[in-house]
Amino acid sequence: MKHRQREETEISENEAIVTILYDYMVNNNACLKGLLGEYSSTKLLMSDYTKNNAEIPEMSITLKSSEGLNTREHKGVYHLK
């Protein structure tokens, strides 16, 4: 039971960081901005970052688009420079 509670806390912390990363990527990467525009809902998952967030080496991104009953998904790891 305690292990499950710890996982929920970690997910919550990651979601907060992901929100910051999403804003950073949309504002600083025009190519990715165009890709994100094709999807109605976006979920970003971090794969690696420094503790002080001074640099973000890379992140894993999952994009999903729901149009009617069809769902498209794009996954990839993007390196920020």
PDB file of N, CA, C and O in Angstrom:
ATOM      1  N   MET A   1       0.818  -1.192   0.000  1.00  0.00           N
ATOM      2  CA  MET A   1       0.000   0.000   0.000  1.00  0.00           C
ATOM      3  C   MET A   1       0.866   1.262   0.000  1.00  0.00           C
ATOM      4  O   MET A   1       0.579   2.213  -0.727  1.00  0.00           O
ATOM      5  N   LYS A   2       1.916   1.270   0.806  1.00  0.00           N
ATOM      6  CA  LYS A   2       2.790   2.445   0.863  1.00  0.00           C
ATOM      7  C   LYS A   2       3.491   2.668  -0.475  1.00  0.00           C
ATOM      8  O   LYS A   2       3.669   3.807  -0.907  1.00  0.00           O
ATOM      9  N   HIS A   3       3.885   1.579  -1.123  1.00  0.00           N
ATOM     10  CA  HIS A   3       4.557   1.706  -2.414  1.00  0.00           C
ATOM     11  C   HIS A   3       3.637   2.374  -3.438  1.00  0.00           C
ATOM     12  O   HIS A   3       4.079   3.216  -4.220  1.00  0.00           O
ATOM     13  N   ARG A   4       2.378   2.002  -3.430  1.00  0.00           N
ATOM     14  CA  ARG A   4       1.405   2.593  -4.355  1.00  0.00           C
ATOM     15  C   ARG A   4       1.253   4.090  -4.107  1.00  0.00           C
ATOM     16  O   ARG A   4       1.185   4.868  -5.058  1.00  0.00           O
ATOM     17  N   GLN A   5       1.200   4.493  -2.868  1.00  0.00           N
ATOM     18  CA  GLN A   5       1.069   5.915  -2.543  1.00  0.00           C
ATOM     19  C   GLN A   5       2.291   6.690  -3.023  1.00  0.00           C
ATOM     20  O   GLN A   5       2.159   7.816  -3.504  1.00  0.00           O
ATOM     21  N   ARG A   6       3.468   6.104  -2.900  1.00  0.00           N
ATOM     22  CA  ARG A   6       4.679   6.764  -3.355  1.00  0.00           C
ATOM     23  C   ARG A   6       4.639   6.956  -4.870  1.00  0.00           C
ATOM     24  O   ARG A   6       5.046   8.007  -5.365  1.00  0.00           O
ATOM     25  N   GLU A   7       4.162   5.972  -5.601  1.00  0.00           N
ATOM     26  CA  GLU A   7       4.057   6.090  -7.055  1.00  0.00           C
ATOM     27  C   GLU A   7       3.131   7.230  -7.452  1.00  0.00           C
ATOM     28  O   GLU A   7       3.446   7.984  -8.373  1.00  0.00           O
ATOM     29  N   GLU A   8       2.013   7.369  -6.786  1.00  0.00           N
ATOM     30  CA  GLU A   8       1.071   8.440  -7.100  1.00  0.00           C
ATOM     31  C   GLU A   8       1.699   9.805  -6.866  1.00  0.00           C
ATOM     32  O   GLU A   8       1.464  10.737  -7.635  1.00  0.00           O
ATOM     33  N   THR A   9       2.493   9.929  -5.813  1.00  0.00           N
ATOM     34  CA  THR A   9       3.172  11.191  -5.525  1.00  0.00           C
ATOM     35  C   THR A   9       4.182  11.514  -6.624  1.00  0.00           C
ATOM     36  O   THR A   9       4.265  12.657  -7.073  1.00  0.00           O
ATOM     37  N   GLU A  10       4.946  10.517  -7.058  1.00  0.00           N
ATOM     38  CA  GLU A  10       5.938  10.730  -8.107  1.00  0.00           C
ATOM     39  C   GLU A  10       5.271  11.130  -9.426  1.00  0.00           C
ATOM     40  O   GLU A  10       5.770  12.003 -10.135  1.00  0.00           O
ATOM     41  N   ILE A  11       4.166  10.506  -9.746  1.00  0.00           N
ATOM     42  CA  ILE A  11       3.444  10.853 -10.972  1.00  0.00           C
ATOM     43  C   ILE A  11       2.979  12.307 -10.916  1.00  0.00           C
ATOM     44  O   ILE A  11       3.079  13.045 -11.896  1.00  0.00           O
ATOM     45  N   SER A  12       2.478  12.697  -9.768  1.00  0.00           N
ATOM     46  CA  SER A  12       1.993  14.058  -9.596  1.00  0.00           C
ATOM     47  C   SER A  12       3.125  15.071  -9.793  1.00  0.00           C
ATOM     48  O   SER A  12       2.938  16.089 -10.459  1.00  0.00           O
ATOM     49  N   GLU A  13       4.291  14.794  -9.218  1.00  0.00           N
ATOM     50  CA  GLU A  13       5.449  15.681  -9.367  1.00  0.00           C
ATOM     51  C   GLU A  13       5.889  15.740 -10.822  1.00  0.00           C
ATOM     52  O   GLU A  13       6.206  16.818 -11.326  1.00  0.00           O
ATOM     53  N   ASN A  14       5.915  14.605 -11.502  1.00  0.00           N
ATOM     54  CA  ASN A  14       6.314  14.576 -12.905  1.00  0.00           C
ATOM     55  C   ASN A  14       5.348  15.361 -13.780  1.00  0.00           C
ATOM     56  O   ASN A  14       5.775  16.037 -14.716  1.00  0.00           O
ATOM     57  N   GLU A  15       4.065  15.284 -13.493  1.00  0.00           N
ATOM     58  CA  GLU A  15       3.081  16.026 -14.278  1.00  0.00           C
ATOM     59  C   GLU A  15       3.325  17.527 -14.170  1.00  0.00           C
ATOM     60  O   GLU A  15       3.175  18.252 -15.154  1.00  0.00           O
ATOM     61  N   ALA A  16       3.698  17.995 -12.991  1.00  0.00           N
ATOM     62  CA  ALA A  16       3.988  19.418 -12.806  1.00  0.00           C
ATOM     63  C   ALA A  16       5.203  19.821 -13.630  1.00  0.00           C
ATOM     64  O   ALA A  16       5.202  20.882 -14.254  1.00  0.00           O
ATOM     65  N   ILE A  17       6.232  18.991 -13.639  1.00  0.00           N
ATOM     66  CA  ILE A  17       7.440  19.287 -14.410  1.00  0.00           C
ATOM     67  C   ILE A  17       7.138  19.211 -15.902  1.00  0.00           C
ATOM     68  O   ILE A  17       7.638  20.022 -16.681  1.00  0.00           O
ATOM     69  N   VAL A  18       6.324  18.240 -16.299  1.00  0.00           N
ATOM     70  CA  VAL A  18       5.964  18.087 -17.708  1.00  0.00           C
ATOM     71  C   VAL A  18       5.241  19.319 -18.224  1.00  0.00           C
ATOM     72  O   VAL A  18       5.448  19.719 -19.370  1.00  0.00           O
ATOM     73  N   THR A  19       4.400  19.926 -17.403  1.00  0.00           N
ATOM     74  CA  THR A  19       3.711  21.151 -17.809  1.00  0.00           C
ATOM     75  C   THR A  19       4.714  22.247 -18.137  1.00  0.00           C
ATOM     76  O   THR A  19       4.556  22.962 -19.126  1.00  0.00           O
ATOM     77  N   ILE A  20       5.742  22.381 -17.314  1.00  0.00           N
ATOM     78  CA  ILE A  20       6.793  23.373 -17.559  1.00  0.00           C
ATOM     79  C   ILE A  20       7.529  23.043 -18.854  1.00  0.00           C
ATOM     80  O   ILE A  20       7.802  23.934 -19.658  1.00  0.00           O
ATOM     81  N   LEU A  21       7.852  21.768 -19.060  1.00  0.00           N
ATOM     82  CA  LEU A  21       8.566  21.357 -20.263  1.00  0.00           C
ATOM     83  C   LEU A  21       7.725  21.583 -21.516  1.00  0.00           C
ATOM     84  O   LEU A  21       8.253  21.977 -22.557  1.00  0.00           O
ATOM     85  N   TYR A  22       6.429  21.337 -21.420  1.00  0.00           N
ATOM     86  CA  TYR A  22       5.529  21.557 -22.559  1.00  0.00           C
ATOM     87  C   TYR A  22       5.573  23.017 -22.990  1.00  0.00           C
ATOM     88  O   TYR A  22       5.693  23.312 -24.179  1.00  0.00           O
ATOM     89  N   ASP A  23       5.475  23.934 -22.022  1.00  0.00           N
ATOM     90  CA  ASP A  23       5.539  25.363 -22.337  1.00  0.00           C
ATOM     91  C   ASP A  23       6.876  25.709 -22.975  1.00  0.00           C
ATOM     92  O   ASP A  23       6.923  26.469 -23.942  1.00  0.00           O
ATOM     93  N   TYR A  24       7.963  25.159 -22.443  1.00  0.00           N
ATOM     94  CA  TYR A  24       9.300  25.422 -22.975  1.00  0.00           C
ATOM     95  C   TYR A  24       9.399  24.956 -24.429  1.00  0.00           C
ATOM     96  O   TYR A  24       9.902  25.681 -25.287  1.00  0.00           O
ATOM     97  N   MET A  25       8.920  23.752 -24.694  1.00  0.00           N
ATOM     98  CA  MET A  25       9.056  23.185 -26.026  1.00  0.00           C
ATOM     99  C   MET A  25       8.192  23.917 -27.049  1.00  0.00           C
ATOM    100  O   MET A  25       8.645  24.173 -28.165  1.00  0.00           O
ATOM    101  N   VAL A  26       6.974  24.253 -26.690  1.00  0.00           N
ATOM    102  CA  VAL A  26       6.084  24.954 -27.616  1.00  0.00           C
ATOM    103  C   VAL A  26       6.640  26.331 -27.958  1.00  0.00           C
ATOM    104  O   VAL A  26       6.520  26.791 -29.093  1.00  0.00           O
ATOM    105  N   ASN A  27       7.247  26.985 -26.976  1.00  0.00           N
ATOM    106  CA  ASN A  27       7.756  28.340 -27.193  1.00  0.00           C
ATOM    107  C   ASN A  27       9.120  28.373 -27.861  1.00  0.00           C
ATOM    108  O   ASN A  27       9.494  29.405 -28.418  1.00  0.00           O
ATOM    109  N   ASN A  28       9.883  27.275 -27.826  1.00  0.00           N
ATOM    110  CA  ASN A  28      11.260  27.304 -28.304  1.00  0.00           C
ATOM    111  C   ASN A  28      11.566  26.340 -29.445  1.00  0.00           C
ATOM    112  O   ASN A  28      12.705  26.288 -29.909  1.00  0.00           O
ATOM    113  N   ASN A  29      10.596  25.590 -29.898  1.00  0.00           N
ATOM    114  CA  ASN A  29      10.861  24.630 -30.964  1.00  0.00           C
ATOM    115  C   ASN A  29       9.754  24.710 -32.009  1.00  0.00           C
ATOM    116  O   ASN A  29       8.702  24.089 -31.854  1.00  0.00           O
ATOM    117  N   ALA A  30       9.991  25.475 -33.071  1.00  0.00           N
ATOM    118  CA  ALA A  30       8.969  25.702 -34.091  1.00  0.00           C
ATOM    119  C   ALA A  30       8.570  24.405 -34.789  1.00  0.00           C
ATOM    120  O   ALA A  30       7.400  24.213 -35.121  1.00  0.00           O
ATOM    121  N   CYS A  31       9.527  23.526 -35.011  1.00  0.00           N
ATOM    122  CA  CYS A  31       9.246  22.266 -35.697  1.00  0.00           C
ATOM    123  C   CYS A  31       8.294  21.418 -34.856  1.00  0.00           C
ATOM    124  O   CYS A  31       7.332  20.856 -35.378  1.00  0.00           O
ATOM    125  N   LEU A  32       8.562  21.329 -33.572  1.00  0.00           N
ATOM    126  CA  LEU A  32       7.703  20.558 -32.674  1.00  0.00           C
ATOM    127  C   LEU A  32       6.356  21.239 -32.507  1.00  0.00           C
ATOM    128  O   LEU A  32       5.333  20.574 -32.343  1.00  0.00           O
ATOM    129  N   LYS A  33       6.359  22.563 -32.548  1.00  0.00           N
ATOM    130  CA  LYS A  33       5.102  23.316 -32.426  1.00  0.00           C
ATOM    131  C   LYS A  33       4.133  22.904 -33.538  1.00  0.00           C
ATOM    132  O   LYS A  33       2.938  22.738 -33.293  1.00  0.00           O
ATOM    133  N   GLY A  34       4.649  22.740 -34.753  1.00  0.00           N
ATOM    134  CA  GLY A  34       3.816  22.307 -35.866  1.00  0.00           C
ATOM    135  C   GLY A  34       3.286  20.904 -35.656  1.00  0.00           C
ATOM    136  O   GLY A  34       2.133  20.621 -35.982  1.00  0.00           O
ATOM    137  N   LEU A  35       4.116  20.018 -35.113  1.00  0.00           N
ATOM    138  CA  LEU A  35       3.697  18.645 -34.858  1.00  0.00           C
ATOM    139  C   LEU A  35       2.619  18.595 -33.791  1.00  0.00           C
ATOM    140  O   LEU A  35       1.640  17.861 -33.930  1.00  0.00           O
ATOM    141  N   LEU A  36       2.789  19.367 -32.729  1.00  0.00           N
ATOM    142  CA  LEU A  36       1.804  19.388 -31.654  1.00  0.00           C
ATOM    143  C   LEU A  36       0.464  19.920 -32.136  1.00  0.00           C
ATOM    144  O   LEU A  36      -0.587  19.522 -31.636  1.00  0.00           O
ATOM    145  N   GLY A  37       0.506  20.826 -33.115  1.00  0.00           N
ATOM    146  CA  GLY A  37      -0.729  21.407 -33.620  1.00  0.00           C
ATOM    147  C   GLY A  37      -1.649  20.409 -34.304  1.00  0.00           C
ATOM    148  O   GLY A  37      -2.839  20.679 -34.469  1.00  0.00           O
ATOM    149  N   GLU A  38      -1.112  19.249 -34.709  1.00  0.00           N
ATOM    150  CA  GLU A  38      -1.911  18.249 -35.406  1.00  0.00           C
ATOM    151  C   GLU A  38      -2.711  17.366 -34.455  1.00  0.00           C
ATOM    152  O   GLU A  38      -3.542  16.577 -34.904  1.00  0.00           O
ATOM    153  N   TYR A  39      -2.479  17.483 -33.165  1.00  0.00           N
ATOM    154  CA  TYR A  39      -3.105  16.587 -32.203  1.00  0.00           C
ATOM    155  C   TYR A  39      -3.979  17.357 -31.223  1.00  0.00           C
ATOM    156  O   TYR A  39      -3.614  18.438 -30.761  1.00  0.00           O
ATOM    157  N   SER A  40      -5.134  16.784 -30.915  1.00  0.00           N
ATOM    158  CA  SER A  40      -6.090  17.472 -30.045  1.00  0.00           C
ATOM    159  C   SER A  40      -5.719  17.362 -28.575  1.00  0.00           C
ATOM    160  O   SER A  40      -6.019  18.262 -27.791  1.00  0.00           O
ATOM    161  N   SER A  41      -5.067  16.263 -28.192  1.00  0.00           N
ATOM    162  CA  SER A  41      -4.631  16.118 -26.804  1.00  0.00           C
ATOM    163  C   SER A  41      -3.195  15.625 -26.793  1.00  0.00           C
ATOM    164  O   SER A  41      -2.799  14.817 -27.634  1.00  0.00           O
ATOM    165  N   THR A  42      -2.432  16.104 -25.857  1.00  0.00           N
ATOM    166  CA  THR A  42      -1.007  15.795 -25.805  1.00  0.00           C
ATOM    167  C   THR A  42      -0.601  15.343 -24.420  1.00  0.00           C
ATOM    168  O   THR A  42      -0.991  15.944 -23.418  1.00  0.00           O
ATOM    169  N   LYS A  43       0.184  14.281 -24.367  1.00  0.00           N
ATOM    170  CA  LYS A  43       0.725  13.819 -23.091  1.00  0.00           C
ATOM    171  C   LYS A  43       2.233  13.735 -23.234  1.00  0.00           C
ATOM    172  O   LYS A  43       2.741  13.045 -24.118  1.00  0.00           O
ATOM    173  N   LEU A  44       2.944  14.430 -22.372  1.00  0.00           N
ATOM    174  CA  LEU A  44       4.396  14.439 -22.420  1.00  0.00           C
ATOM    175  C   LEU A  44       4.958  13.697 -21.214  1.00  0.00           C
ATOM    176  O   LEU A  44       4.521  13.921 -20.085  1.00  0.00           O
ATOM    177  N   LEU A  45       5.916  12.823 -21.447  1.00  0.00           N
ATOM    178  CA  LEU A  45       6.560  12.091 -20.367  1.00  0.00           C
ATOM    179  C   LEU A  45       8.060  12.354 -20.408  1.00  0.00           C
ATOM    180  O   LEU A  45       8.694  12.169 -21.447  1.00  0.00           O
ATOM    181  N   MET A  46       8.616  12.774 -19.316  1.00  0.00           N
ATOM    182  CA  MET A  46      10.043  13.026 -19.258  1.00  0.00           C
ATOM    183  C   MET A  46      10.816  11.723 -19.203  1.00  0.00           C
ATOM    184  O   MET A  46      10.409  10.798 -18.501  1.00  0.00           O
ATOM    185  N   SER A  47      11.917  11.630 -19.922  1.00  0.00           N
ATOM    186  CA  SER A  47      12.776  10.455 -19.857  1.00  0.00           C
ATOM    187  C   SER A  47      14.057  10.759 -19.086  1.00  0.00           C
ATOM    188  O   SER A  47      14.655   9.854 -18.505  1.00  0.00           O
ATOM    189  N   ASP A  48      14.483  12.014 -19.073  1.00  0.00           N
ATOM    190  CA  ASP A  48      15.701  12.368 -18.342  1.00  0.00           C
ATOM    191  C   ASP A  48      15.740  13.881 -18.127  1.00  0.00           C
ATOM    192  O   ASP A  48      15.341  14.641 -19.009  1.00  0.00           O
ATOM    193  N   TYR A  49      16.218  14.323 -16.961  1.00  0.00           N
ATOM    194  CA  TYR A  49      16.386  15.752 -16.705  1.00  0.00           C
ATOM    195  C   TYR A  49      17.306  15.941 -15.516  1.00  0.00           C
ATOM    196  O   TYR A  49      17.441  15.052 -14.676  1.00  0.00           O
ATOM    197  N   THR A  50      17.933  17.093 -15.449  1.00  0.00           N
ATOM    198  CA  THR A  50      18.801  17.360 -14.317  1.00  0.00           C
ATOM    199  C   THR A  50      17.965  17.800 -13.133  1.00  0.00           C
ATOM    200  O   THR A  50      16.869  18.333 -13.302  1.00  0.00           O
ATOM    201  N   LYS A  51      18.479  17.578 -11.939  1.00  0.00           N
ATOM    202  CA  LYS A  51      17.687  17.846 -10.737  1.00  0.00           C
ATOM    203  C   LYS A  51      17.323  19.317 -10.610  1.00  0.00           C
ATOM    204  O   LYS A  51      16.216  19.637 -10.177  1.00  0.00           O
ATOM    205  N   ASN A  52      18.216  20.210 -10.973  1.00  0.00           N
ATOM    206  CA  ASN A  52      17.928  21.643 -10.822  1.00  0.00           C
ATOM    207  C   ASN A  52      17.238  22.223 -12.054  1.00  0.00           C
ATOM    208  O   ASN A  52      16.965  23.422 -12.109  1.00  0.00           O
ATOM    209  N   ASN A  53      16.953  21.363 -13.052  1.00  0.00           N
ATOM    210  CA  ASN A  53      16.252  21.773 -14.268  1.00  0.00           C
ATOM    211  C   ASN A  53      16.981  22.855 -15.062  1.00  0.00           C
ATOM    212  O   ASN A  53      16.370  23.560 -15.865  1.00  0.00           O
ATOM    213  N   ALA A  54      18.291  22.984 -14.834  1.00  0.00           N
ATOM    214  CA  ALA A  54      19.061  23.959 -15.604  1.00  0.00           C
ATOM    215  C   ALA A  54      19.135  23.533 -17.069  1.00  0.00           C
ATOM    216  O   ALA A  54      19.135  24.372 -17.971  1.00  0.00           O
ATOM    217  N   GLU A  55      19.199  22.228 -17.293  1.00  0.00           N
ATOM    218  CA  GLU A  55      19.236  21.709 -18.652  1.00  0.00           C
ATOM    219  C   GLU A  55      18.283  20.529 -18.745  1.00  0.00           C
ATOM    220  O   GLU A  55      18.102  19.787 -17.780  1.00  0.00           O
ATOM    221  N   ILE A  56      17.683  20.365 -19.899  1.00  0.00           N
ATOM    222  CA  ILE A  56      16.792  19.236 -20.128  1.00  0.00           C
ATOM    223  C   ILE A  56      17.368  18.448 -21.301  1.00  0.00           C
ATOM    224  O   ILE A  56      17.126  18.806 -22.453  1.00  0.00           O
ATOM    225  N   PRO A  57      18.130  17.376 -21.032  1.00  0.00           N
ATOM    226  CA  PRO A  57      18.807  16.656 -22.098  1.00  0.00           C
ATOM    227  C   PRO A  57      17.863  16.038 -23.132  1.00  0.00           C
ATOM    228  O   PRO A  57      18.099  16.149 -24.335  1.00  0.00           O
ATOM    229  N   GLU A  58      16.814  15.399 -22.670  1.00  0.00           N
ATOM    230  CA  GLU A  58      15.907  14.759 -23.617  1.00  0.00           C
ATOM    231  C   GLU A  58      14.590  14.456 -22.922  1.00  0.00           C
ATOM    232  O   GLU A  58      14.505  14.480 -21.694  1.00  0.00           O
ATOM    233  N   MET A  59      13.578  14.176 -23.703  1.00  0.00           N
ATOM    234  CA  MET A  59      12.302  13.767 -23.126  1.00  0.00           C
ATOM    235  C   MET A  59      11.556  12.886 -24.118  1.00  0.00           C
ATOM    236  O   MET A  59      11.709  13.022 -25.332  1.00  0.00           O
ATOM    237  N   SER A  60      10.759  11.994 -23.587  1.00  0.00           N
ATOM    238  CA  SER A  60       9.957  11.113 -24.424  1.00  0.00           C
ATOM    239  C   SER A  60       8.568  11.716 -24.547  1.00  0.00           C
ATOM    240  O   SER A  60       7.995  12.181 -23.562  1.00  0.00           O
ATOM    241  N   ILE A  61       8.031  11.707 -25.754  1.00  0.00           N
ATOM    242  CA  ILE A  61       6.762  12.375 -26.010  1.00  0.00           C
ATOM    243  C   ILE A  61       5.762  11.396 -26.622  1.00  0.00           C
ATOM    244  O   ILE A  61       6.093  10.664 -27.555  1.00  0.00           O
ATOM    245  N   THR A  62       4.560  11.388 -26.104  1.00  0.00           N
ATOM    246  CA  THR A  62       3.479  10.612 -26.696  1.00  0.00           C
ATOM    247  C   THR A  62       2.376  11.575 -27.098  1.00  0.00           C
ATOM    248  O   THR A  62       1.857  12.311 -26.258  1.00  0.00           O
ATOM    249  N   LEU A  63       2.017  11.578 -28.363  1.00  0.00           N
ATOM    250  CA  LEU A  63       0.967  12.454 -28.871  1.00  0.00           C
ATOM    251  C   LEU A  63      -0.202  11.595 -29.331  1.00  0.00           C
ATOM    252  O   LEU A  63      -0.018  10.613 -30.049  1.00  0.00           O
ATOM    253  N   LYS A  64      -1.390  11.969 -28.916  1.00  0.00           N
ATOM    254  CA  LYS A  64      -2.576  11.223 -29.329  1.00  0.00           C
ATOM    255  C   LYS A  64      -3.610  12.170 -29.926  1.00  0.00           C
ATOM    256  O   LYS A  64      -3.825  13.274 -29.423  1.00  0.00           O
ATOM    257  N   SER A  65      -4.240  11.726 -30.997  1.00  0.00           N
ATOM    258  CA  SER A  65      -5.293  12.512 -31.632  1.00  0.00           C
ATOM    259  C   SER A  65      -6.543  11.657 -31.734  1.00  0.00           C
ATOM    260  O   SER A  65      -6.503  10.553 -32.279  1.00  0.00           O
ATOM    261  N   SER A  66      -7.643  12.159 -31.218  1.00  0.00           N
ATOM    262  CA  SER A  66      -8.910  11.438 -31.296  1.00  0.00           C
ATOM    263  C   SER A  66      -9.840  12.159 -32.261  1.00  0.00           C
ATOM    264  O   SER A  66     -10.248  13.294 -32.013  1.00  0.00           O
ATOM    265  N   GLU A  67     -10.166  11.505 -33.342  1.00  0.00           N
ATOM    266  CA  GLU A  67     -11.094  12.058 -34.325  1.00  0.00           C
ATOM    267  C   GLU A  67     -12.171  11.010 -34.559  1.00  0.00           C
ATOM    268  O   GLU A  67     -11.942  10.032 -35.271  1.00  0.00           O
ATOM    269  N   GLY A  68     -13.325  11.204 -33.975  1.00  0.00           N
ATOM    270  CA  GLY A  68     -14.365  10.185 -34.060  1.00  0.00           C
ATOM    271  C   GLY A  68     -13.939   8.963 -33.266  1.00  0.00           C
ATOM    272  O   GLY A  68     -13.652   9.061 -32.072  1.00  0.00           O
ATOM    273  N   LEU A  69     -13.896   7.819 -33.921  1.00  0.00           N
ATOM    274  CA  LEU A  69     -13.476   6.594 -33.250  1.00  0.00           C
ATOM    275  C   LEU A  69     -12.026   6.258 -33.553  1.00  0.00           C
ATOM    276  O   LEU A  69     -11.494   5.280 -33.027  1.00  0.00           O
ATOM    277  N   ASN A  70     -11.380   7.059 -34.396  1.00  0.00           N
ATOM    278  CA  ASN A  70      -9.995   6.792 -34.769  1.00  0.00           C
ATOM    279  C   ASN A  70      -9.028   7.510 -33.837  1.00  0.00           C
ATOM    280  O   ASN A  70      -9.218   8.680 -33.504  1.00  0.00           O
ATOM    281  N   THR A  71      -7.998   6.798 -33.424  1.00  0.00           N
ATOM    282  CA  THR A  71      -6.969   7.396 -32.571  1.00  0.00           C
ATOM    283  C   THR A  71      -5.608   7.161 -33.205  1.00  0.00           C
ATOM    284  O   THR A  71      -5.235   6.026 -33.503  1.00  0.00           O
ATOM    285  N   ARG A  72      -4.873   8.248 -33.407  1.00  0.00           N
ATOM    286  CA  ARG A  72      -3.515   8.140 -33.931  1.00  0.00           C
ATOM    287  C   ARG A  72      -2.546   8.436 -32.806  1.00  0.00           C
ATOM    288  O   ARG A  72      -2.843   9.235 -31.918  1.00  0.00           O
ATOM    289  N   GLU A  73      -1.396   7.801 -32.839  1.00  0.00           N
ATOM    290  CA  GLU A  73      -0.411   8.009 -31.779  1.00  0.00           C
ATOM    291  C   GLU A  73       0.978   8.136 -32.383  1.00  0.00           C
ATOM    292  O   GLU A  73       1.343   7.391 -33.293  1.00  0.00           O
ATOM    293  N   HIS A  74       1.737   9.074 -31.875  1.00  0.00           N
ATOM    294  CA  HIS A  74       3.113   9.280 -32.323  1.00  0.00           C
ATOM    295  C   HIS A  74       4.009   9.303 -31.100  1.00  0.00           C
ATOM    296  O   HIS A  74       3.769  10.069 -30.167  1.00  0.00           O
ATOM    297  N   LYS A  75       5.037   8.474 -31.096  1.00  0.00           N
ATOM    298  CA  LYS A  75       5.968   8.451 -29.969  1.00  0.00           C
ATOM    299  C   LYS A  75       7.363   8.779 -30.470  1.00  0.00           C
ATOM    300  O   LYS A  75       7.736   8.408 -31.583  1.00  0.00           O
ATOM    301  N   GLY A  76       8.126   9.472 -29.651  1.00  0.00           N
ATOM    302  CA  GLY A  76       9.487   9.785 -30.024  1.00  0.00           C
ATOM    303  C   GLY A  76      10.246  10.425 -28.895  1.00  0.00           C
ATOM    304  O   GLY A  76       9.655  10.930 -27.941  1.00  0.00           O
ATOM    305  N   VAL A  77      11.553  10.403 -29.002  1.00  0.00           N
ATOM    306  CA  VAL A  77      12.403  11.081 -28.033  1.00  0.00           C
ATOM    307  C   VAL A  77      13.020  12.277 -28.736  1.00  0.00           C
ATOM    308  O   VAL A  77      13.661  12.131 -29.776  1.00  0.00           O
ATOM    309  N   TYR A  78      12.827  13.444 -28.174  1.00  0.00           N
ATOM    310  CA  TYR A  78      13.317  14.681 -28.767  1.00  0.00           C
ATOM    311  C   TYR A  78      14.434  15.251 -27.907  1.00  0.00           C
ATOM    312  O   TYR A  78      14.310  15.326 -26.685  1.00  0.00           O
ATOM    313  N   HIS A  79      15.506  15.644 -28.540  1.00  0.00           N
ATOM    314  CA  HIS A  79      16.629  16.232 -27.825  1.00  0.00           C
ATOM    315  C   HIS A  79      16.549  17.746 -27.946  1.00  0.00           C
ATOM    316  O   HIS A  79      16.509  18.290 -29.050  1.00  0.00           O
ATOM    317  N   LEU A  80      16.528  18.415 -26.815  1.00  0.00           N
ATOM    318  CA  LEU A  80      16.450  19.874 -26.813  1.00  0.00           C
ATOM    319  C   LEU A  80      17.850  20.455 -26.783  1.00  0.00           C
ATOM    320  O   LEU A  80      18.700  19.990 -26.025  1.00  0.00           O
ATOM    321  N   LYS A  81      18.099  21.476 -27.608  1.00  0.00           N
ATOM    322  CA  LYS A  81      19.415  22.109 -27.650  1.00  0.00           C
ATOM    323  C   LYS A  81      19.277  23.582 -27.319  1.00  0.00           C
ATOM    324  O   LYS A  81      20.272  24.306 -27.299  1.00  0.00           O
TER     325      LYS A  81
END
